[in-house]
Amino acid sequence: MPVGTVGSVKGVYHRDLKEDIGAQIILGNTYHLYLRPGLDILRAAGGLHRFENWDRPILTDSGGYQVFSLSPIRKLTPEGCEFRSHIDGSRHVFTPENNVDTQRVIGADICMALDECCPGDATHDYAKKSLDLTKGWLERFAKRFRETEPLYGYQQTFFPIVQGCVYPDLRKEAAEHALQFEADGYAIGGLAVGEPTEKMYEMLDFTVPLLPKDRPRYLMGVGTPANILEGISRGVDMFDCVMPTRNGRNAMLFTWNGVMNLRNEKWKDDFSELDPAGASFVDHIYSKAYLRHLFAAQEMFAAMLASEHNLAFYLDLVRTARAHIRAGDFASWKDSVIPALSTRL
């Protein structure tokens, strides 16, 4: 799922998201949209779909991770989380109840329950206290969600988030608690936040089997192409990450042959296609030399092209993975392509 934090996937036209990249769903973020443009504007616009003119599904993160990562001053209590805006320092409070109300105003098709995302290196004691907060918030979030109605004439749903840091006993406790709500899907949060990659895989090996096979299982905020294939192999169905666009804006391109830094001088006279095996028109119209020139000249077109290429690559990656799952050879295919995908060219 391409990430459109504040109502846009940075540097990419919606036309291209649909036609070239093939995105079926994009993300928005409750924290950022709540602060700017604000709920009054979103309500007056008729929700985020109409505001940004996107006629396919939207998922909104609750903003819990942003409170964790962006606010240097925050206070967590059973009531909710108090934080300061990263824009102007103003004080705000998220409770499970007003977080539901906010996501109703935004109008996302899939809303994420309010949670606390603790650091990947947290102690068991801290992680346990954090999980207790998340569980209490989830109960209130679910109650409020079921007591309220969508605002714009279509149904919304919500996913609980399974936290627990790197501790199997806490992951099990979180999953068992989340299953009580019989949700349409379940998210796995609190990974790729500082813990070693192998620890992330270990937690997926443990956690994914605890969640229903007939509901989407969503790994939040992950990751590299190799991370995604390893997640799929463990039973994950949904992913999001800012990496395709953020890295693209910084001249890092993901390809079927490996990762390229297009600021490197080695590409200055390489007039070959960006990615001969790529699925995007960008891959076959523009050369490595041309895109390197645009980055060297600090042209905004460089970031746009690189972002579109990376998003198209990621969507092609998961489409290809799906085809190999259906063909019955996903495991061998995954093992054969990961070395190339992880190579620095």
Steps between C-alpha positions, in 0.01 A plus 500: 500500500660830393517749786313827454557645845338843467264433211748437220757241403790742470582597143267250330181574305191299594469413131839333512427331833208330329612446142876450516565391858178306549428605858172360633518678837705781654564623854427821684610585853265607775761700694606708201153551353360595840763774531487610137265569322290426811166338559287801405645506148477123457139495619406788270669323208300184563793294624848421375389310189326808362760742633783329313281360218594135557222252418667184630543382861698690762645367824587738783752433772372620837798729556639303794832443324530869412444599862781255586740619230431871447399648831790572737250587770226245558314352793335160491224409745215251504278787384702563184811673369582867534747639247634816345461574132823469300375799298442770761543337841130523585360251752261223394351184646404177326262271684360180350163671471609817324735294282200306372314827444798642311524197272125520440549858380796399282283223358761228453373161388733329749576671831777390732435478873690743722808335647835579653802397297782434743868494389645178365754490781246552780529289814240236571364711785456807276353290218251341740383838629477626143293198395266551793439855376440377146256231617300748706492747212391227257201408716383860508579555131293197399210609722497851354534366146198273544294776661555744213418504130693595186441854381515474122270217396741205483620252759823524697682229690784492751800276564642440851879527524692215662788648700739334749845609381738202465349291779303189395291489817386859440432439131284201596315704761443780248377265226260316730359831620462637146317189380218569745384783274443277194635770272515490121881502514790521742819703497841415643665815633813589689745333261769666287536757781859428597513127562730277285345371179532139612308585817223646283480176303500302825204701626315448171565125517341504843219756454353442153376144579306644795284706263214368281598369157175626349558866595765740369816513708674835468864565591528872563785715372706230326722514300770404250416269208666212686303583816176487305574163340607357834180637654288342226673168558389521864137570410478881490250641248533879522793740525570871492823697512627846413820346365407500128427873491739620770794308357396596149514869589854436618611330175478139621320276254388141557521271195477131422880499469569682826513845659647802319620832638452726202718774645801280431716614210504149352154564355581831325550342155284190544225550245329167568148470635449554871380143549473275193275262696291780648125536469476881479516718192765698691732199483500487121480868400771652717864399532717473808716784364200729454365440849847548651524832313166611646616418854830681444309803372261480798199482271175404676418276204773264625317433826171452315642247255693310766198484730279372220758241400543373856125476565447318170782262593350425841155432353657284229690312771183404689305422181780266395508346848126437476545330162766268645278419798229393257752303296617320814867595475514813715762370749756404237434818300542718810833339588622547143420873472585636846881500442459718192241729659739565789806572286643853485575574135 
